[in-house]
Amino acid sequence: MTSPTAEWPDSLLRDYGQMMSVRDVAQALNIEESNVRALLTATHHAGRMPGVKLGKSWRIDRDQLRVYLLAHHNYRSLSSTPTREANHG
């Protein structure tokens, strides 16, 4: 059985091809293209979105993006849970 958390990136990405453009990623994630480029070029390796620059264009592998989204979603969820419980419990 697949967890609901593991399914959400698939629902965002299913309408795109294997290799996505910056515009595709921005549309799928509902963020600005400039934010996608910033994630692709982040200086901190752990926060950098996986992608390949070909000439002036970036290409992002859909499967690698899925892994990236799951890793960062889980990190934020785990790091924010104790704070919420401490404030409300």
C-alpha positions as CSV (number, residue, x, y, z in Angstrom):
1,M,0.0,0.0,0.0
2,T,1.3,3.5,-0.9
3,S,1.1,6.2,1.7
4,P,-0.8,9.4,0.8
5,T,2.4,11.4,1.3
6,A,4.1,9.4,-1.4
7,E,1.2,9.9,-3.8
8,W,1.0,13.7,-3.8
9,P,4.1,14.3,-6.0
10,D,2.8,11.8,-8.6
11,S,-0.5,13.7,-8.8
12,L,1.4,17.0,-9.5
13,L,3.8,15.5,-12.0
14,R,1.8,12.9,-13.9
15,D,0.9,15.2,-16.8
16,Y,4.5,16.0,-17.7
17,G,7.1,14.1,-19.7
18,Q,10.2,12.5,-18.2
19,M,12.3,15.6,-18.7
20,M,10.8,18.8,-17.5
21,S,11.6,22.4,-18.2
22,V,11.8,25.2,-15.6
23,R,8.4,26.3,-16.8
24,D,6.9,22.8,-16.4
25,V,8.3,22.6,-12.8
26,A,7.0,26.0,-12.0
27,Q,3.5,25.2,-13.3
28,A,3.4,21.8,-11.5
29,L,4.5,23.3,-8.2
30,N,2.6,26.6,-8.6
31,I,5.7,28.7,-8.0
32,E,7.5,31.3,-10.1
33,E,10.1,30.2,-12.6
34,S,12.7,32.4,-10.9
35,N,12.2,30.3,-7.7
36,V,12.8,27.1,-9.7
37,R,16.0,28.5,-11.1
38,A,17.0,29.6,-7.6
39,L,16.5,26.0,-6.3
40,L,18.5,24.6,-9.2
41,T,21.4,26.9,-8.5
42,A,21.3,26.8,-4.6
43,T,24.7,26.9,-3.1
44,H,23.8,24.5,-0.3
45,H,23.8,21.0,-1.8
46,A,21.0,19.6,0.5
47,G,18.6,22.3,-0.8
48,R,19.5,22.1,-4.5
49,M,16.9,20.8,-6.8
50,P,18.4,18.2,-9.2
51,G,18.7,19.3,-12.8
52,V,21.0,19.6,-15.8
53,K,21.8,22.8,-17.6
54,L,22.1,22.3,-21.4
55,G,23.2,25.5,-23.0
56,K,20.9,28.2,-21.5
57,S,18.1,25.8,-20.6
58,W,17.6,23.6,-17.5
59,R,16.1,20.1,-17.7
60,I,14.8,18.4,-14.6
61,D,14.2,14.6,-14.5
62,R,10.6,14.0,-13.2
63,D,11.7,11.0,-11.1
64,Q,14.5,12.9,-9.5
65,L,12.2,15.8,-8.8
66,R,9.7,13.4,-7.2
67,V,12.4,12.2,-4.8
68,Y,13.5,15.8,-4.1
69,L,9.9,16.8,-3.3
70,L,9.4,13.8,-1.0
71,A,12.7,14.4,0.9
72,H,12.0,18.1,1.4
73,H,8.3,17.5,2.3
74,N,9.2,14.9,5.0
75,Y,12.0,17.2,6.4
76,R,9.6,20.1,6.9
77,S,6.9,17.9,8.3
78,L,9.2,16.2,10.8
79,S,10.9,19.4,11.9
80,S,7.6,21.3,12.4
81,T,5.6,18.6,14.2
82,P,7.2,19.0,17.7
83,T,6.7,22.8,17.6
84,R,3.0,22.4,16.9
85,E,2.5,19.8,19.6
86,A,4.4,21.9,22.1
87,N,2.2,24.9,21.3
88,H,-1.1,23.1,21.3
89,G,-0.6,20.2,23.6
